[in-house]
């Protein structure tokens, strides 16, 4: 498991690791070795690389990288961005450089501009405030390099808050050491990290002292399904009822249902307005259809008779329910959503218009007797919290965790850094991003996946974590075969069997 930590938590984990027998110097060697391995795989053999080193331990990591690249025959130079190394570990590594050229910052501009790769090891987690002009000039020169690799944290970024100096180092790749730094998940830092890679340097889980904020990197999440015996049948694999769709948004119901059926659920009941059922049924034969009354324009019409005679019986036999995809934000949707919230004892996953419809009465969530998962994007989350989107994006971890604990729900806050928060305080982050998911309908697919997992008995927090990870993994697989601009939500569904075969 990888963790998400504050700067002080990272320092404490390193101290515990040192006390357990892996010295600070060995951790520096490990960090440098992992970074060098990455660079050797990334860069052409004739690439010219310049390592920008600060005076602390982040600079020490850079000195290790320099030595290891030179040992592999790569052309490399070191630029001291300020004073000589100050820490014992950094001084020890500086003494090992041998014949590697070492330049001072005031005469390195041309060398940096002509390099193929600039590696930023200036500040790491130690930055706050404003950059010195000398450092900002180095980073401006580095902007001409084709490859720009930040080690741990791009210099000029506050790794506790995500705030940054606009003149910061702007990487094409960020190599995060040991654990994700919490501030990197907040805007504006989260928008400028480039491709993010986490590197294990041998700090064991016990060194994090029960930290309950984790980073999703574990491929065991690809198969959250319960074991299937010889006598397994559809009734033992969950009954998921989906209140979704309308004449205008029938695709939302289709994609939610199809994703759920591809994700192992035994029976899917598609509860949609009559006109939506007529469109969906010819294309999806595996669902059981539950036609709902509708308004003249094809949206759900919620009546007391419908709630008592159709909705309640389905909730009583369901092992999970999803609601909201494509229903339309209306008074009828609100009545249906609140009825499901108050009467379903099974897990309920609320998405899209289900969330929007209860924004004016969010305290209804406190009337739930069963598990609940909400899956808002930042604007939907803004509607139910009253927070500005900019505030949410700069405080993603704390705002998601606070809401989950206040309302007793699992909260999946969508975005490039998807945050999943449990009511007991656990938080996981999926910072794997694929722009192929940036299309209408992707959220409906995610809701269907999570609903299928929950219907099969997967604990809601794990269902949400696994759903986010599998959703991304499908897009990642597809991005290796086609341009990300061409990926459709239905392509994501078609790739799910390959995702699950990898678990």
N, C-alpha and C positions, 0 to 999 in steps of 0.2 A: 504494500500500500504506500502511496505517496501522500504527503500531507501538505496542507496550506498553513503557513505560519506568519506571525509577525516577526519583525527583526529581533525583538527580545526573546521570543520563543526559539528562533533559529540559533541564537547565541547560546541559549541554555542547552539545546540539543547537542551542539558541538562540544560544550563543556562536558556533558554526560558521556559523549562518545570518547573524548580524550581520557576521562577518568576510567572508562571501561577497557582501555588498552590501545585504542587507535589514536595516535597522537595528532595534534593540530598539523604538524608537518606532514604526516602521512595523509591526512585529509586533503591538504593542499596538493600533494603529489597525485592523489586520486582524481581530484577535480581537474587538474591540468591534463592528466592522461586521458580522461573522458572527453575533454574539449578537443584535445589534439586528434583523437580518433575521429571525432565528428568532422573536423576541418580536413583531415586527410581524405575522407570520403566525399567531401563537398567540393574541394578545390582541384582544378587541373594541376598536374604535376609541375608545370612551369610557372605557377602563380606566384606573384610577389606579395608577401604578407608582411604587414606592419602591425606590431602589438603595442597598443597604448597602455602603459602601466602607471598606476598610481603608487603611492608610497605605502599603502596598507596591504592587507592580505589578498584583496582582489587583484592588486598588482602582482603579488606573489604567484597567484594562479597564472597570470600572463607570462611570468618568467618561466614557469614550468612548461607552458605551451610552446614558448619560443625554443627552448632547448630540445623538446621532443620533436618539433617540426624540423629543426636543423639536423637532428640525428637521422631523419628520414630523407635527407638530401634536399629539403625545401629551402627556398630563398626567403629569409626572414630578417627583420630588423626590429629593435626595441626602441620605443620612444618613451622617455621618462616624462610624464605629464606633471611636473612639479619637482618635489624633493626626491632625494635618494630613498631607497626602501627604509622604513622605520621599524617594522616589526621584526622579531627574531626570525620568524619563518621566511619572510620576504628577503631578509638579508642573506639567509642561508641559500636561498635559491639564486639570488643575484650572483653569489660567488661561484655558481656552477655554469655561468653563461659561456665561458670560454671565449671564442673569437666572434661571437654574434655581435654585429654592430649595435652600439647603444648611442642614441641621439638625444639631445635635450630638446625640449618643446619649442624653443625659440628658433631652431634651425631645421625643423622637421617638416615644414609645410609642403615643400616640393616633393619630398620622398613619399609622404602620405598620399598626395594627389595622384602620383604615378603608380601607386600600388594597386593590385587587383583586389586585395582583401584587407580591411582594417578590423582589428579585434579590439574591442573596448573592455579593458580591465582597469579602469581608472578609479571608480568609486564603489561599485557594488551596492551593498545595502547601506553604505555610510553616508549617502547624500541626503541633504535637506537644505531648503533655502534657494539660493541663486548660484549659478555656475560662475566661477572666475572667468574673466575674459580670455585668459590664456587657454583654458580648457575648451571654451566655446569655439575658439579659432581652430583648435585641433579637430573638433567634431565637424566644423564647416568644411575643412579639407577632406575629412573622411567621407563626406557625402559624395565625392567623385568616384569612390571605389565601387566596383560592381557588387562585391560581397561585403557586408557590414555585419559583424557578429558581436553581439553583446554577451558578456559572460556574467551570468546571474541576473543582473539588473542593468538596463541601459543607463549610463551615467547621465545625471540630470533628472532622474526619476526618483521620487520618494517612494520607496517600496513598502511603506506602511499605509500610505494614503492614496497613492496613484497620482498625486499632483506632480507637475513637471515644469522645468524651465523650457521654454519654447526652443532654446538653442541646444537642447539635449542631443546626445548621440541617437541617431535614428537607424535602427538595425533592420537588415533583411532577415536576420535570424537571431533569436534570443535563446541562450543555453542556460536554463535555470538549474542552479546547483542544489541538489539534495531534496529540496522541498519548494513548492510554489510559494512565492511571497504574496501576502494578502493584497497589497496595494496594486499588484500587477493585474488584478481582476477588476479593478475599478477604472472608469473613464477619468481622465483622458489617456492614462497609461495603456490601458487595454487595447486602445485603437492603433498603437504604433509599435507593437512588439515584433511584427513580422511573423515568421514561422517559429513556433515555440517548441522547444525540446527539453524535457526534464532528464537530468543526468543523476544517476545513483552513484554516490561516492562512499558508500559503506556505512552510513549512519543508520543503525538499526531502529526498528519500531519502538523498542523500549526507551530509546533516548528522547522520544517525543512526549513521554510522560502523560499518556492518556489523551493527547490532543484529539478532539472529536471533529476536526475539520479536515476532510480528506479530499484527495484529487483523484478523479476517475482515470486509472490507467490499467486496471486489472481486467484482462480478457475473460476471466471467469464470469464477468457480467454478461457475456454474450449468450450464455445458456442458463437463465434463472429457473428453467422449468423443473417441476417436481419429477421424481422418477416415475416411469411408466412400467407397470407390470404386464404380464401376459393377459390378464383379464380387464385391462383398461378399456373403457368405452367412452363414448361422447359425453355421457352424463357425469363421468368422473373427472372430466377435463375442464369443467367450469361452464357456467351459463352467463353470458354477458349480454345485457340489454343496452342498446344504444339509442338514446333519444337525440336524433340528429337530422339535419337536412330540411329542405323546403324546395318548392318548385324552382326558385332562383338559384339555390345553393345545393342542388341534389348531389353534386360531386363530393361535397364534404361528407355526407352520409356514406356514399360509396367508398371513399378512401378510408374512412374510419373503420368501416366494416371489413373491408378487404385486408387492411393491415392487421386487424385483430384475428381474422381467420388464418392468415399466414403466420401468426405468432402463437399458435397452439391451442386457442380456446376451442372447447368442444362444440358449443352451440352459440351462435350469435343471433340475437333477436333485433332486427332493424326496425325500430319504432319511429316512423316518419309520416308526415302528411301524405294523404292518399296520392296526390299528383306526383310527389317525389318517389313513392314506391313504384308507380307505374313506369318511371324512367329507369330506376336502379335495378329492379328485379330482372329484366331481360339480360343485364350485363353481369349480375352476380347471383349465381344459382344456389350458392351454398348457405346463404342466410335464410333465417325464418323471418317473414315480414309481418309487422304489426301496424297496419294502416291506422293513422290517427286523423281525427276530424281536422278540417282546414278552413282557413279564411278564403274569401274569393280570390285573393292574390297568391294562394298556395303556401301560406305559412301555417304553423300549427295553431289550432283553435282549442284553447283549454277550457273545458267545461267541467262542472262537478261530476257529471255522469262519466265522462272520459277518465277522470282521475280515479274514481272508485271502481269502475268496471274494467278498465284496460290497464292503467298505469300501476295501480296497487297490486293486482295479481301478478304482474310481471316482476315487480320489485320483490315480492315475497318468495319467488322461486329463483331469483337471480343470485349468483355468487359475486357479481360486481355490476356496476352500471356506469355508463358514461353519458354526459349530457352537455349540449351546447354547440357542437359543430354544425354550423350552417342553419341554425334554428331561426335566426333573425332576432334582433334586440327589440323585444316588444313586451307589452303587459302580459300577453299569453305565455311568452317564454318565461317571464318572471314567475308567474303562478305555477307553471310546470316545474321549474327549477326549485322553487321553495318547497313544493310538495315532495319532490324527490329527496331533498335535504332533510326534511322532517320525518319522512316515513321509511326510507331505506335503511335497513340495518346492515346491509352489505357495504363494502367499499364503494365509494362514488368518486368518479373522476370528472371534474367540472372544467370545461374549456370554453374559450371564445364567447359566444353570446350567452352561455350559461353564466359566465363571470360578469359580463357587461350588465346583464339583466338584474343582478342582485347588488350592483354597486351602490344603490341608494339605501340598501338594507343589509349591509354586510354582516351585521350582528346575527343574522339568521344562521350563520355557520355555527354559532354557539349552541344551537338547538340540535345539532347532529348527535346521534348516539353511536354511529359507526365511524370507520376511518374515511377520511376525505383527502383527495389530492386536487389541488388547483394548479393549472398550467398557463399562467398569463404571460404575455409578452410585456415589455416595460410600459406601454401605453395603457394596456388593460390593468396592470398593477397600479398605475397612477390613479385610475378611476376608482379602484376599491380602497386605496389608502389615502388619497388626497395629496400624496407626495408629487412633486414635480418629476418629470422623466429624467431631467438632468441630475436631480438629487438621487434618484434611484440608481442611475448608472454610475454615480460616484460613490455609492454606498451599497453595492449589490449584496454583499455578504450579510451585513448587519440588518438591512431592511428586510431581506428574505427571512432571516432567522427570527427577527422580532415578530413578523406577521405570523409565522408558523407557530410560535410559542403562544402568542396572544389568542389565536383562534383555534388552536389544537388541531391543525391540519398539516399535511405535507405540502410544501409550496415549491413548485418548479418554475423558476423565473427564467424564461427563455432568453437566448442571446448567444453571442459567440462564446462567452463564458457562462454556460448554463449553471445556475445555482439551484441545488435541491436541498431544502431545509426541512427537517423533521420537527414535530412538536416537542420532542425531548431534548432539542438543542443540537443534534447531529446535523452536520452540513457536508455535502459533497459538491464538488465542482467538476464539470466536464468542460475543460478549456480546449478540447479538440474542436476545431471549427471547420466547416466546409461551406463555401458560398453557394454550393449546389442546393443547399437547403433553403435558400432565400427566394422561395416562390410560394404563392398562395396555395394552400392545401397541405404543406409540409406539417403544419401543426395538427391537422386532422389525422395524418398518419401516426404521428407521435402519440396522440390520445388513444388511438386504437391499439397500439402496441402496449402502452401502460395498462389499459383496461384489460387486455388479454392476460397479461401477467398477473394482475390482481385477481382476476376471475379464477385463475388456476391455483390460488392460495399463496402467491408470493406476497410477503409483507409489503405494505404500500410504499414505504420509503425505498426499499430495495427495488420494487417494481418501477418506481420513478427513475432511480439511478440507472437501472439496466435499460429502461426504455430510452433514456437520453443517449446512453452509450451505443446501443444497437442502432438507433436512428442515425447517429453520426457515422457509425461504422459502415452502414449501407451506402451512404453518400461518399465516404472515402473510397470504398471499393469501386464505385461507379466513376469517380473522378480520375481513376487510373485508366479508364477505357474510353472516356468521352470528355469533351469540354464541359466544364462545370456549368457553363451557361445553358447547356442542352439538357441537364438533368431535370426530370419531372418528378413530382411526388409519386406518381404511379410507377416510375422506375425504381424509386426507393422501395416500394412494396415488393416489386419483382426481385429485388436483390436480397430481401430478408432471409430466404432459405440459405443463401450462401453465408450470410452473417452467422446464422445459428449453427451451421455445419462447422464453423471455426472454433466454437467454444470448447 
